[in-house]
Amino acid sequence: MGRFVPISQVETQKEIWTPYGPRIADIAVSDGKGGYDLIEVKGNGSNYAALQRKKDAWIAKHHGWRTQVWRFTVDC
């Protein structure tokens, strides 16, 4: 991402329609042109499921919105 944006341009749990069912993006950041940069957050080795990837590919093809996967390891 590499940019600072006003909080008004950030949405969490953004629902996006796809023919494979709704895609709930963890974080969606407005690109200022009517589109979004999407972020999928994964913790402690959580799987980026095939259905999520399929929905993200459809969104990228039809909307031009890319999804970044952010991975974190958290020790409790």
Protein Blocks (a to p, Z undefined) as FASTA:
>chain_A
ZZacdfklpcehiacddfkbpaddfbacdehnopacdddddeehiacdfklmmmmmmmmm
mnopacddddddddZZ
